[in-house]
Amino acid sequence: MKISFDDLHKAFESRIRLGIMSVLAVNDSMDFNALKEFLDATDGNLATHIKKLEQEGFVESNKSFIDNKPNTRYYMTAEGKDAFHNHLEVLEKIINSQK
Amino acid sequence: MSKKQDHIQDIAEIRSMMERSSKFLSLSGLSGVLAGFYALTGVYLAYSLYGFRPTEIITNKQASDFSEVVVIALLVLILAIGTAVIFSYRRATSKGEKIWNSTSRRLLVNVSVPLVAGAGLALVLFSKGFVGLIPSITLLFYGLALFTGGSFTFNEIKFLGVIQILLGLIAAYFVEYALIFWAVGFGFTHIIYGIYIHIRHKQ
């Protein structure tokens, strides 16, 4: 089977987006500030990347208020989970095929 | 082959992000060693100064006769937790991380449920005079807490939990030696395990 780089989803080209997906893969949900801390990203940067993942349908959010402050929790959709696992498999195959 | 390097780097990053976001990794082995020493000192004081040497499950002495032992146990607990917090704080800040984040919160919640249940039961049994069961109960529930907590920090903590549970069960059967198992569980096991964790997770 020939594996091409085209099999890698464009959405995961950015390290930050890959990071967001990694965090949400092992945590049921995570709020914006915690994500920011783990990924060491700025507000604007993180928001842009999350938006892109939301557009892909990989990530969804729940908005609520904690102590009158808006709190947004993000979680991975089933589609996102599939795409992420698929991405990992392709990465693995590429690395193995080039050994 | 820079492309391949990129992918390997990607995978390394994914793995590290998964672990860092789900596990509290600033736990300090040295604080475990110190906790072991506090516990050994506590057991020694309870034994030699206050004659705490339960030989049967039910004691005919009044619970108030052992109130000093409860104070010692609480002091050991506070010292051990305090040391763990300070050492973890230092480790976390040296890595540029905050100590109070979603991973430490989750670890704390999961550990405290079995711990509070066990402490409650221990106090009830103590007040009813079942003093001989205290070492066993505290070891058992502490072991359960560690076993649960192991999912949210270094995996090895789970194994430490199993050891404490086994010691707790043995201590329940051989009540006359319960104090020795108490010292082994909270004292020696902590020291050995603390050294192991310290060496294994130095960075």
HADDOCK unambig.tbl for C-alpha pairs under 7 A between the chains (distance, minus, plus):
assign (segid A and resid 19 and name CA) (segid B and resid 14 and name CA) 6.29 0.50 0.50
assign (segid A and resid 19 and name CA) (segid B and resid 17 and name CA) 6.35 0.50 0.50
assign (segid A and resid 22 and name CA) (segid B and resid 14 and name CA) 5.56 0.50 0.50
assign (segid A and resid 22 and name CA) (segid B and resid 17 and name CA) 6.09 0.50 0.50
assign (segid A and resid 22 and name CA) (segid B and resid 18 and name CA) 5.35 0.50 0.50
assign (segid A and resid 23 and name CA) (segid B and resid 17 and name CA) 6.08 0.50 0.50
assign (segid A and resid 23 and name CA) (segid B and resid 18 and name CA) 5.29 0.50 0.50
assign (segid A and resid 23 and name CA) (segid B and resid 21 and name CA) 5.83 0.50 0.50
assign (segid A and resid 26 and name CA) (segid B and resid 18 and name CA) 6.07 0.50 0.50
assign (segid A and resid 26 and name CA) (segid B and resid 22 and name CA) 6.50 0.50 0.50
assign (segid A and resid 27 and name CA) (segid B and resid 22 and name CA) 6.48 0.50 0.50
assign (segid A and resid 38 and name CA) (segid B and resid 21 and name CA) 6.72 0.50 0.50
assign (segid A and resid 91 and name CA) (segid B and resid 7 and name CA) 6.42 0.50 0.50
assign (segid A and resid 95 and name CA) (segid B and resid 4 and name CA) 6.33 0.50 0.50
